[in-house]
Amino acid sequence: MKRAVPIAIVAAATIAMGLAGCSNERAARPAEVALADLLDSDLGGDTTRNVVNQNAFGLPAKSLPGSSRADFEVGDSFFTQNWVIAPASTTSRDGLGPTFNATACASCHTFDGRAEPPAEGGPATPGLLLRLSIAGKAAHGAPKAHPTYGGQLQDRSVPGVPAEGSIAITYEDIEGAFADGTTYTLRKPVYEIGDPAFGEPGEILIGPRIAPQIPGMGLLEAVPAATIERAADPDDADGDGISGRTNTVWDEVAGTTAIGRFGWKANVASVRQQTAGAFSGDVGITSPVFPDADCPEAQTACAAAPSGGSPEIDDDTFDAVVFYTRVLSVPAARDADDKNVRRGAQVFADSGCASCHTPKLTTGASDIDALANQTIHPFTDLLLHDMGPDLADGRPDFEASGSEWRTPPLWGIGLVETINGHTRFLHDGRARNLLETILWHGGEGEASRDAVLDLPKKDRDALIDFLESR
């Protein structure tokens, strides 16, 4: 693949851009973008909050009316507090498990932020999970769950019910160097099911997933499907090496197919389904969307365990949690006038980063007025891109191949260390900092990665300063 061609950025001009992980050789799409769109501080439009502290991901949209705050606070409570084993006197919060990964949404999304993988040799911690499937597809083209272990490994359980197993991780070192001779080491994780409770799983596809930060989900949900479809180029008709495409998935809420927007492979269409799936798979809580306990046929103790109700989270409470998740504000970007940040924005474009990490989108209609018709700067096209064999997990998900990933939004990425105390990125947290994140890019991102490898240290530092300002 050809290296990305530098693009000059000037405040008075517009520029054709690419994005970290994608080539900037695109001539036909997307539309040219002004420097101001790279450096705009109001990442979430009118919903943006200018807050830089540990609660920066946990505030309601700035434009949300006070009359909606009660629903927000109820949702916050049920997102944050632990669920307990049924039966319990706390009937509104019982039903944990029988198998699960975490006791609350906030166990993984601490301060509504990003999880990190467990330390090597350390105890298991919530936030990293393993998606499981076998060859073939289930109804509506969904991944086919493993007959014994289901669609997700649950490594914890209530008393009397065996946990399914543990997450076993080993690492392989990959050595490399920048053009100036500076060396680096990437660490590639290899995943297995440790101590499988129901026998060896046999042929199984494993997809590790880290819990990402969650602000701005309602805004992404409000981006019109037509906008996402227009940006797609599945056959690379313009010959630029970028073939972003949509993932058509089953929308459990609407009972039809739809464009996927959420999840690492854009495998979920709505915030409501994403929330219900997390309650079911991560916490073991049934909901109006997924009313049945996640107990594969072979797991008889799981099926026989007491329930916390049917469903275990009632409609009103579930609606409040969904509302909370949809209206979390995006914190404002910072340091737009800093010379290194502005230089980093130029390097970002020159290295070919905005073809996939699209700086600007516009939302359409929404049932939540605060989210409607907003100009936002999420740095994503919400499309799937083939990122090459080194990032591939080999596990298809609806129409996404084992090497395709949704472009993750970059808004808020510079506050992860402030909020969650770490700098672990990518779908499984393998990258230990933002520079490693770029170096893992392959496939459609190879040209951008190679452009960064050629940069002098001052430009690499400026690029990271720009990303840390978002």
MARRO-221155 format. One record per residue (C-alpha): x, y, z. Coordinates in steps of 0.25 Angstrom, whole numbers, plus 5000, padded with zeros to 4 digits. Layout:
<atom c1="X" c2="Y" c3="Z"/>
...
# end
This chain:
<atom c1="5000" c2="5000" c3="5000"/>
<atom c1="5005" c2="5014" c3="4997"/>
<atom c1="5009" c2="5023" c3="5008"/>
<atom c1="5000" c2="5035" c3="5012"/>
<atom c1="5003" c2="5048" c3="5004"/>
<atom c1="5005" c2="5060" c3="5014"/>
<atom c1="4994" c2="5070" c3="5014"/>
<atom c1="4997" c2="5084" c3="5018"/>
<atom c1="4987" c2="5090" c3="5028"/>
<atom c1="4984" c2="5105" c3="5029"/>
<atom c1="4973" c2="5112" c3="5036"/>
<atom c1="4967" c2="5119" c3="5024"/>
<atom c1="4967" c2="5106" c3="5015"/>
<atom c1="4960" c2="5093" c3="5015"/>
<atom c1="4967" c2="5080" c3="5014"/>
<atom c1="4964" c2="5066" c3="5010"/>
<atom c1="4967" c2="5057" c3="5021"/>
<atom c1="4969" c2="5043" c3="5026"/>
<atom c1="4969" c2="5037" c3="5040"/>
<atom c1="4978" c2="5030" c3="5050"/>
<atom c1="4977" c2="5016" c3="5044"/>
<atom c1="4973" c2="5020" c3="5030"/>
<atom c1="4980" c2="5025" c3="5018"/>
<atom c1="4978" c2="5040" c3="5014"/>
<atom c1="4979" c2="5037" c3="4999"/>
<atom c1="4964" c2="5038" c3="4998"/>
<atom c1="4960" c2="5048" c3="4987"/>
<atom c1="4945" c2="5046" c3="4986"/>
<atom c1="4941" c2="5044" c3="5001"/>
<atom c1="4938" c2="5049" c3="5011"/>
<atom c1="4936" c2="5064" c3="5008"/>
<atom c1="4947" c2="5073" c3="5011"/>
<atom c1="4948" c2="5077" c3="5025"/>
<atom c1="4953" c2="5091" c3="5031"/>
<atom c1="4964" c2="5092" c3="5042"/>
<atom c1="4954" c2="5097" c3="5051"/>
<atom c1="4947" c2="5084" c3="5051"/>
<atom c1="4959" c2="5077" c3="5056"/>
<atom c1="4961" c2="5087" c3="5067"/>
<atom c1="4947" c2="5090" c3="5071"/>
<atom c1="4945" c2="5089" c3="5086"/>
<atom c1="4930" c2="5086" c3="5086"/>
<atom c1="4932" c2="5072" c3="5083"/>
<atom c1="4917" c2="5069" c3="5087"/>
<atom c1="4911" c2="5081" c3="5081"/>
<atom c1="4901" c2="5088" c3="5091"/>
<atom c1="4902" c2="5076" c3="5100"/>
<atom c1="4917" c2="5078" c3="5103"/>
<atom c1="4922" c2="5080" c3="5117"/>
<atom c1="4935" c2="5088" c3="5120"/>
<atom c1="4939" c2="5079" c3="5131"/>
<atom c1="4953" c2="5073" c3="5134"/>
<atom c1="4952" c2="5064" c3="5146"/>
<atom c1="4949" c2="5049" c3="5150"/>
<atom c1="4934" c2="5052" c3="5147"/>
<atom c1="4936" c2="5058" c3="5133"/>
<atom c1="4929" c2="5045" c3="5127"/>
<atom c1="4918" c2="5045" c3="5137"/>
<atom c1="4910" c2="5058" c3="5135"/>
<atom c1="4897" c2="5060" c3="5127"/>
<atom c1="4897" c2="5067" c3="5114"/>
<atom c1="4898" c2="5082" c3="5117"/>
<atom c1="4886" c2="5085" c3="5109"/>
<atom c1="4877" c2="5074" c3="5116"/>
<atom c1="4865" c2="5081" c3="5123"/>
<atom c1="4864" c2="5081" c3="5138"/>
<atom c1="4851" c2="5073" c3="5137"/>
<atom c1="4859" c2="5061" c3="5132"/>
<atom c1="4869" c2="5061" c3="5143"/>
<atom c1="4861" c2="5051" c3="5152"/>
<atom c1="4861" c2="5041" c3="5141"/>
<atom c1="4876" c2="5043" c3="5139"/>
<atom c1="4878" c2="5041" c3="5154"/>
<atom c1="4870" c2="5028" c3="5155"/>
<atom c1="4878" c2="5023" c3="5143"/>
<atom c1="4891" c2="5027" c3="5149"/>
<atom c1="4887" c2="5019" c3="5162"/>
<atom c1="4884" c2="5006" c3="5155"/>
<atom c1="4896" c2="5008" c3="5146"/>
<atom c1="4905" c2="5010" c3="5158"/>
<atom c1="4901" c2="5001" c3="5170"/>
<atom c1="4903" c2="4987" c3="5171"/>
<atom c1="4892" c2="4976" c3="5168"/>
<atom c1="4890" c2="4965" c3="5179"/>
<atom c1="4887" c2="4950" c3="5179"/>
<atom c1="4872" c2="4946" c3="5179"/>
<atom c1="4864" c2="4945" c3="5187"/>
<atom c1="4867" c2="4958" c3="5195"/>
<atom c1="4860" c2="4968" c3="5203"/>
<atom c1="4865" c2="4978" c3="5192"/>
<atom c1="4855" c2="4973" c3="5182"/>
<atom c1="4858" c2="4984" c3="5172"/>
<atom c1="4873" c2="4981" c3="5171"/>
<atom c1="4873" c2="4965" c3="5173"/>
<atom c1="4875" c2="4955" c3="5162"/>
<atom c1="4890" c2="4956" c3="5160"/>
<atom c1="4895" c2="4944" c3="5151"/>
<atom c1="4894" c2="4932" c3="5152"/>
<atom c1="4907" c2="4934" c3="5144"/>
<atom c1="4913" c2="4948" c3="5142"/>
<atom c1="4925" c2="4956" c3="5140"/>
<atom c1="4922" c2="4968" c3="5148"/>
<atom c1="4912" c2="4972" c3="5159"/>
<atom c1="4909" c2="4986" c3="5153"/>
<atom c1="4910" c2="4994" c3="5140"/>
<atom c1="4920" c2="5003" c3="5147"/>
<atom c1="4929" c2="4991" c3="5151"/>
<atom c1="4934" c2="4991" c3="5137"/>
<atom c1="4931" c2="5005" c3="5133"/>
<atom c1="4936" c2="5012" c3="5145"/>
<atom c1="4933" c2="5027" c3="5145"/>
<atom c1="4926" c2="5024" c3="5132"/>
<atom c1="4940" c2="5021" c3="5126"/>
<atom c1="4949" c2="5011" c3="5120"/>
<atom c1="4953" c2="4998" c3="5127"/>
<atom c1="4967" c2="4992" c3="5126"/>
<atom c1="4972" c2="4978" c3="5124"/>
<atom c1="4976" c2="4970" c3="5137"/>
<atom c1="4991" c2="4972" c3="5141"/>
<atom c1="5000" c2="4960" c3="5136"/>
<atom c1="5000" c2="4950" c3="5147"/>
<atom c1="4989" c2="4958" c3="5155"/>
<atom c1="4975" c2="4955" c3="5159"/>
<atom c1="4964" c2="4955" c3="5149"/>
<atom c1="4957" c2="4969" c3="5149"/>
<atom c1="4944" c2="4973" c3="5142"/>
<atom c1="4944" c2="4980" c3="5129"/>
<atom c1="4950" c2="4970" c3="5120"/>
<atom c1="4941" c2="4959" c3="5115"/>
<atom c1="4942" c2="4948" c3="5104"/>
<atom c1="4931" c2="4947" c3="5093"/>
<atom c1="4929" c2="4933" c3="5089"/>
<atom c1="4924" c2="4926" c3="5076"/>
<atom c1="4926" c2="4914" c3="5067"/>
<atom c1="4926" c2="4914" c3="5052"/>
<atom c1="4913" c2="4917" c3="5045"/>
<atom c1="4902" c2="4927" c3="5048"/>
<atom c1="4890" c2="4927" c3="5056"/>
<atom c1="4876" c2="4934" c3="5054"/>
<atom c1="4877" c2="4947" c3="5046"/>
<atom c1="4892" c2="4945" c3="5043"/>
<atom c1="4896" c2="4946" c3="5058"/>
<atom c1="4909" c2="4939" c3="5062"/>
<atom c1="4905" c2="4924" c3="5066"/>
<atom c1="4907" c2="4923" c3="5081"/>
<atom c1="4915" c2="4911" c3="5087"/>
<atom c1="4905" c2="4900" c3="5091"/>
<atom c1="4911" c2="4899" c3="5105"/>
<atom c1="4918" c2="4912" c3="5108"/>
<atom c1="4908" c2="4921" c3="5101"/>
<atom c1="4912" c2="4935" c3="5094"/>
<atom c1="4920" c2="4940" c3="5106"/>
<atom c1="4929" c2="4934" c3="5116"/>
<atom c1="4924" c2="4937" c3="5130"/>
<atom c1="4936" c2="4936" c3="5140"/>
<atom c1="4928" c2="4938" c3="5152"/>
<atom c1="4915" c2="4932" c3="5158"/>
<atom c1="4906" c2="4931" c3="5170"/>
<atom c1="4908" c2="4921" c3="5181"/>
<atom c1="4904" c2="4907" c3="5176"/>
<atom c1="4906" c2="4910" c3="5161"/>
<atom c1="4919" c2="4908" c3="5155"/>
<atom c1="4926" c2="4919" c3="5148"/>
<atom c1="4929" c2="4915" c3="5133"/>
<atom c1="4944" c2="4917" c3="5134"/>
<atom c1="4954" c2="4928" c3="5134"/>
<atom c1="4961" c2="4937" c3="5124"/>
<atom c1="4975" c2="4932" c3="5122"/>
<atom c1="4985" c2="4942" c3="5115"/>
<atom c1="4999" c2="4940" c3="5110"/>
<atom c1="5007" c2="4951" c3="5103"/>
<atom c1="5016" c2="4951" c3="5091"/>
<atom c1="5026" c2="4962" c3="5089"/>
<atom c1="5027" c2="4969" c3="5075"/>
<atom c1="5039" c2="4978" c3="5073"/>
<atom c1="5040" c2="4990" c3="5064"/>
<atom c1="5047" c2="5003" c3="5061"/>
<atom c1="5043" c2="5017" c3="5056"/>
<atom c1="5051" c2="5022" c3="5044"/>
<atom c1="5060" c2="5031" c3="5053"/>
<atom c1="5064" c2="5018" c3="5060"/>
<atom c1="5056" c2="5019" c3="5073"/>
<atom c1="5051" c2="5005" c3="5077"/>
<atom c1="5038" c2="5000" c3="5082"/>
<atom c1="5032" c2="4987" c3="5087"/>
<atom c1="5017" c2="4983" c3="5085"/>
<atom c1="5011" c2="4973" c3="5093"/>
<atom c1="5001" c2="4963" c3="5086"/>
<atom c1="4992" c2="4956" c3="5096"/>
<atom c1="4987" c2="4942" c3="5093"/>
<atom c1="4974" c2="4937" c3="5099"/>
<atom c1="4969" c2="4924" c3="5104"/>
<atom c1="4958" c2="4919" c3="5114"/>
<atom c1="4965" c2="4915" c3="5127"/>
<atom c1="4959" c2="4904" c3="5136"/>
<atom c1="4947" c2="4901" c3="5127"/>
<atom c1="4936" c2="4896" c3="5136"/>
<atom c1="4928" c2="4888" c3="5126"/>
<atom c1="4940" c2="4881" c3="5119"/>
<atom c1="4949" c2="4886" c3="5107"/>
<atom c1="4941" c2="4895" c3="5098"/>
<atom c1="4947" c2="4889" c3="5085"/>
<atom c1="4946" c2="4898" c3="5073"/>
<atom c1="4943" c2="4911" c3="5078"/>
<atom c1="4944" c2="4926" c3="5073"/>
<atom c1="4949" c2="4935" c3="5084"/>
<atom c1="4947" c2="4951" c3="5083"/>
<atom c1="4953" c2="4959" c3="5095"/>
<atom c1="4946" c2="4972" c3="5098"/>
<atom c1="4949" c2="4983" c3="5107"/>
<atom c1="4938" c2="4992" c3="5113"/>
<atom c1="4940" c2="5006" c3="5106"/>
<atom c1="4936" c2="5020" c3="5111"/>
<atom c1="4921" c2="5023" c3="5109"/>
<atom c1="4919" c2="5038" c3="5107"/>
<atom c1="4912" c2="5042" c3="5094"/>
<atom c1="4905" c2="5029" c3="5091"/>
<atom c1="4892" c2="5036" c3="5089"/>
<atom c1="4898" c2="5046" c3="5080"/>
<atom c1="4904" c2="5035" c3="5071"/>
<atom c1="4890" c2="5028" c3="5071"/>
<atom c1="4884" c2="5041" c3="5066"/>
<atom c1="4893" c2="5041" c3="5054"/>
<atom c1="4884" c2="5038" c3="5042"/>
<atom c1="4886" c2="5025" c3="5035"/>
<atom c1="4887" c2="5032" c3="5022"/>
<atom c1="4900" c2="5039" c3="5027"/>
<atom c1="4907" c2="5026" c3="5030"/>
<atom c1="4903" c2="5020" c3="5017"/>
<atom c1="4908" c2="5031" c3="5009"/>
<atom c1="4922" c2="5030" c3="5015"/>
<atom c1="4923" c2="5015" c3="5012"/>
<atom c1="4931" c2="5010" c3="5000"/>
<atom c1="4930" c2="4995" c3="5002"/>
<atom c1="4937" c2="4992" c3="4988"/>
<atom c1="4947" c2="5003" c3="4989"/>
<atom c1="4941" c2="5010" c3="4977"/>
<atom c1="4951" c2="5022" c3="4978"/>
<atom c1="4963" c2="5013" c3="4979"/>
<atom c1="4968" c2="5020" c3="4991"/>
<atom c1="4971" c2="5007" c3="4999"/>
<atom c1="4959" c2="5010" c3="5009"/>
<atom c1="4947" c2="5001" c3="5008"/>
<atom c1="4938" c2="5005" c3="5020"/>
<atom c1="4925" c2="4998" c3="5020"/>
<atom c1="4913" c2="4997" c3="5029"/>
<atom c1="4909" c2="4985" c3="5038"/>
<atom c1="4895" c2="4981" c3="5036"/>
<atom c1="4890" c2="4974" c3="5049"/>
<atom c1="4878" c2="4969" c3="5056"/>
<atom c1="4871" c2="4980" c3="5064"/>
<atom c1="4864" c2="4973" c3="5075"/>
<atom c1="4857" c2="4985" c3="5079"/>
<atom c1="4851" c2="4988" c3="5066"/>
<atom c1="4849" c2="4974" c3="5061"/>
<atom c1="4856" c2="4977" c3="5048"/>
<atom c1="4870" c2="4978" c3="5042"/>
<atom c1="4877" c2="4992" c3="5044"/>
<atom c1="4891" c2="4998" c3="5043"/>
<atom c1="4900" c2="4994" c3="5054"/>
<atom c1="4906" c2="5006" c3="5062"/>
<atom c1="4911" c2="5001" c3="5075"/>
<atom c1="4921" c2="4990" c3="5080"/>
<atom c1="4935" c2="4988" c3="5075"/>
<atom c1="4929" c2="4982" c3="5062"/>
<atom c1="4917" c2="4991" c3="5060"/>
<atom c1="4909" c2="4979" c3="5064"/>
<atom c1="4898" c2="4986" c3="5072"/>
<atom c1="4888" c2="4996" c3="5066"/>
<atom c1="4883" c2="5004" c3="5078"/>
<atom c1="4887" c2="5008" c3="5092"/>
<atom c1="4874" c2="5001" c3="5097"/>
<atom c1="4879" c2="4988" c3="5092"/>
<atom c1="4894" c2="4990" c3="5096"/>
<atom c1="4889" c2="4993" c3="5110"/>
<atom c1="4880" c2="4981" c3="5110"/>
<atom c1="4891" c2="4972" c3="5105"/>
<atom c1="4901" c2="4977" c3="5116"/>
<atom c1="4891" c2="4974" c3="5127"/>
<atom c1="4889" c2="4960" c3="5121"/>
<atom c1="4903" c2="4956" c3="5118"/>
<atom c1="4911" c2="4964" c3="5128"/>
<atom c1="4902" c2="4964" c3="5140"/>
<atom c1="4892" c2="4953" c3="5138"/>
<atom c1="4880" c2="4962" c3="5139"/>
<atom c1="4868" c2="4960" c3="5130"/>
<atom c1="4861" c2="4972" c3="5124"/>
<atom c1="4849" c2="4975" c3="5115"/>
<atom c1="4858" c2="4973" c3="5103"/>
<atom c1="4865" c2="4960" c3="5108"/>
<atom c1="4855" c2="4954" c3="5117"/>
<atom c1="4861" c2="4940" c3="5118"/>
<atom c1="4873" c2="4936" c3="5127"/>
<atom c1="4886" c2="4933" c3="5120"/>
<atom c1="4888" c2="4919" c3="5123"/>
<atom c1="4892" c2="4909" c3="5112"/>
<atom c1="4885" c2="4895" c3="5113"/>
<atom c1="4897" c2="4888" c3="5119"/>
<atom c1="4897" c2="4898" c3="5131"/>
<atom c1="4886" c2="4892" c3="5139"/>
<atom c1="4890" c2="4898" c3="5152"/>
<atom c1="4889" c2="4912" c3="5145"/>
<atom c1="4876" c2="4909" c3="5140"/>
<atom c1="4871" c2="4904" c3="5154"/>
<atom c1="4876" c2="4916" c3="5162"/>
<atom c1="4866" c2="4926" c3="5168"/>
<atom c1="4861" c2="4938" c3="5159"/>
<atom c1="4860" c2="4952" c3="5163"/>
<atom c1="4847" c2="4954" c3="5156"/>
<atom c1="4842" c2="4953" c3="5141"/>
<atom c1="4849" c2="4962" c3="5137"/>
<atom c1="4859" c2="4965" c3="5148"/>
<atom c1="4859" c2="4980" c3="5144"/>
<atom c1="4846" c2="4986" c3="5142"/>
<atom c1="4842" c2="4994" c3="5130"/>
<atom c1="4842" c2="5008" c3="5137"/>
<atom c1="4856" c2="5005" c3="5143"/>
<atom c1="4862" c2="5000" c3="5130"/>
<atom c1="4857" c2="5012" c3="5122"/>
<atom c1="4864" c2="5021" c3="5132"/>
<atom c1="4877" c2="5014" c3="5131"/>
<atom c1="4876" c2="5014" c3="5116"/>
<atom c1="4872" c2="5029" c3="5117"/>
<atom c1="4884" c2="5031" c3="5126"/>
<atom c1="4894" c2="5025" c3="5116"/>
<atom c1="4888" c2="5032" c3="5104"/>
<atom c1="4890" c2="5046" c3="5110"/>
<atom c1="4903" c2="5046" c3="5117"/>
<atom c1="4911" c2="5058" c3="5112"/>
<atom c1="4924" c2="5058" c3="5104"/>
<atom c1="4934" c2="5067" c3="5111"/>
<atom c1="4940" c2="5079" c3="5103"/>
<atom c1="4953" c2="5077" c3="5096"/>
<atom c1="4965" c2="5086" c3="5102"/>
<atom c1="4977" c2="5094" c3="5098"/>
<atom c1="4973" c2="5097" c3="5083"/>
<atom c1="4982" c2="5109" c3="5083"/>
<atom c1="4994" c2="5101" c3="5088"/>
<atom c1="5005" c2="5101" c3="5077"/>
<atom c1="5008" c2="5086" c3="5079"/>
<atom c1="4993" c2="5083" c3="5079"/>
<atom c1="4992" c2="5090" c3="5066"/>
<atom c1="5004" c2="5084" c3="5060"/>
<atom c1="4999" c2="5071" c3="5064"/>
<atom c1="4986" c2="5073" c3="5057"/>
<atom c1="4994" c2="5076" c3="5044"/>
<atom c1="5002" c2="5063" c3="5047"/>
<atom c1="4988" c2="5055" c3="5049"/>
<atom c1="4984" c2="5060" c3="5035"/>
<atom c1="4997" c2="5058" c3="5028"/>
<atom c1="4998" c2="5044" c3="5034"/>
<atom c1="4985" c2="5040" c3="5028"/>
<atom c1="4976" c2="5039" c3="5040"/>
<atom c1="4962" c2="5046" c3="5037"/>
<atom c1="4957" c2="5037" c3="5026"/>
<atom c1="4952" c2="5028" c3="5037"/>
<atom c1="4952" c2="5036" c3="5049"/>
<atom c1="4943" c2="5046" c3="5043"/>
<atom c1="4944" c2="5059" c3="5051"/>
<atom c1="4930" c2="5065" c3="5049"/>
<atom c1="4916" c2="5059" c3="5048"/>
<atom c1="4902" c2="5064" c3="5049"/>
<atom c1="4891" c2="5058" c3="5057"/>
<atom c1="4877" c2="5057" c3="5052"/>
<atom c1="4864" c2="5056" c3="5059"/>
<atom c1="4863" c2="5050" c3="5073"/>
<atom c1="4852" c2="5047" c3="5083"/>
<atom c1="4862" c2="5054" c3="5093"/>
<atom c1="4862" c2="5069" c3="5088"/>
<atom c1="4876" c2="5072" c3="5094"/>
<atom c1="4882" c2="5061" c3="5084"/>
<atom c1="4875" c2="5066" c3="5071"/>
<atom c1="4881" c2="5074" c3="5060"/>
<atom c1="4895" c2="5075" c3="5067"/>
<atom c1="4908" c2="5078" c3="5060"/>
<atom c1="4918" c2="5068" c3="5067"/>
<atom c1="4932" c2="5064" c3="5066"/>
<atom c1="4933" c2="5049" c3="5070"/>
<atom c1="4945" c2="5046" c3="5061"/>
<atom c1="4938" c2="5033" c3="5055"/>
<atom c1="4930" c2="5029" c3="5043"/>
<atom c1="4923" c2="5018" c3="5050"/>
<atom c1="4928" c2="5008" c3="5039"/>
<atom c1="4935" c2="4995" c3="5038"/>
<atom c1="4950" c2="4995" c3="5033"/>
<atom c1="4959" c2="4983" c3="5031"/>
<atom c1="4970" c2="4986" c3="5041"/>
<atom c1="4979" c2="4974" c3="5037"/>
<atom c1="4984" c2="4961" c3="5043"/>
<atom c1="4991" c2="4966" c3="5055"/>
<atom c1="4978" c2="4972" c3="5061"/>
<atom c1="4969" c2="4961" c3="5056"/>
<atom c1="4962" c2="4952" c3="5066"/>
<atom c1="4956" c2="4943" c3="5055"/>
<atom c1="4942" c2="4944" c3="5060"/>
<atom c1="4932" c2="4949" c3="5050"/>
<atom c1="4920" c2="4957" c3="5056"/>
<atom c1="4908" c2="4958" c3="5046"/>
<atom c1="4914" c2="4964" c3="5034"/>
<atom c1="4927" c2="4968" c3="5040"/>
<atom c1="4939" c2="4959" c3="5037"/>
<atom c1="4949" c2="4954" c3="5048"/>
<atom c1="4958" c2="4966" c3="5044"/>
<atom c1="4948" c2="4977" c3="5043"/>
<atom c1="4946" c2="4987" c3="5054"/>
<atom c1="4937" c2="4999" c3="5055"/>
<atom c1="4945" c2="5012" c3="5056"/>
<atom c1="4944" c2="5016" c3="5070"/>
<atom c1="4941" c2="5030" c3="5074"/>
<atom c1="4953" c2="5038" c3="5079"/>
<atom c1="4945" c2="5049" c3="5087"/>
<atom c1="4949" c2="5048" c3="5102"/>
<atom c1="4961" c2="5039" c3="5099"/>
<atom c1="4970" c2="5049" c3="5105"/>
<atom c1="4963" c2="5049" c3="5119"/>
<atom c1="4964" c2="5034" c3="5121"/>
<atom c1="4976" c2="5035" c3="5129"/>
<atom c1="4970" c2="5046" c3="5138"/>
<atom c1="4957" c2="5038" c3="5140"/>
<atom c1="4962" c2="5023" c3="5140"/>
<atom c1="4976" c2="5024" c3="5143"/>
<atom c1="4982" c2="5017" c3="5131"/>
<atom c1="4985" c2="5018" c3="5116"/>
<atom c1="4980" c2="5005" c3="5111"/>
<atom c1="4974" c2="5005" c3="5097"/>
<atom c1="4968" c2="4997" c3="5086"/>
<atom c1="4958" c2="4986" c3="5086"/>
<atom c1="4965" c2="4978" c3="5097"/>
<atom c1="4973" c2="4988" c3="5104"/>
<atom c1="4986" c2="4983" c3="5098"/>
<atom c1="4992" c2="4996" c3="5094"/>
<atom c1="4999" c2="5003" c3="5106"/>
<atom c1="4998" c2="5017" c3="5101"/>
<atom c1="4993" c2="5025" c3="5089"/>
<atom c1="5005" c2="5023" c3="5081"/>
<atom c1="5005" c2="5008" c3="5082"/>
<atom c1="4990" c2="5009" c3="5078"/>
<atom c1="4994" c2="5015" c3="5065"/>
<atom c1="5006" c2="5005" c3="5063"/>
<atom c1="4996" c2="4993" c3="5064"/>
<atom c1="4988" c2="4999" c3="5051"/>
<atom c1="4990" c2="4990" c3="5039"/>
<atom c1="4981" c2="4987" c3="5027"/>
<atom c1="4974" c2="4999" c3="5023"/>
<atom c1="4982" c2="5007" c3="5034"/>
<atom c1="4995" c2="5002" c3="5029"/>
<atom c1="4999" c2="5015" c3="5021"/>
<atom c1="4996" c2="5024" c3="5033"/>
<atom c1="5004" c2="5015" c3="5042"/>
<atom c1="5016" c2="5015" c3="5033"/>
<atom c1="5014" c2="5030" c3="5032"/>
<atom c1="5015" c2="5031" c3="5047"/>
<atom c1="5027" c2="5022" c3="5047"/>
<atom c1="5034" c2="5032" c3="5038"/>
<atom c1="5032" c2="5044" c3="5047"/>
<atom c1="5043" c2="5051" c3="5055"/>
<atom c1="5041" c2="5050" c3="5070"/>
<atom c1="5036" c2="5064" c3="5071"/>
<atom c1="5024" c2="5061" c3="5061"/>
<atom c1="5021" c2="5048" c3="5068"/>
<atom c1="5020" c2="5056" c3="5081"/>
<atom c1="5011" c2="5067" c3="5075"/>
<atom c1="5002" c2="5056" c3="5070"/>
<atom c1="5000" c2="5050" c3="5083"/>
<atom c1="4998" c2="5064" c3="5089"/>
<atom c1="4987" c2="5066" c3="5079"/>
<atom c1="4980" c2="5053" c3="5083"/>
<atom c1="4982" c2="5056" c3="5098"/>
<atom c1="4974" c2="5069" c3="5096"/>
<atom c1="4962" c2="5062" c3="5090"/>
# end
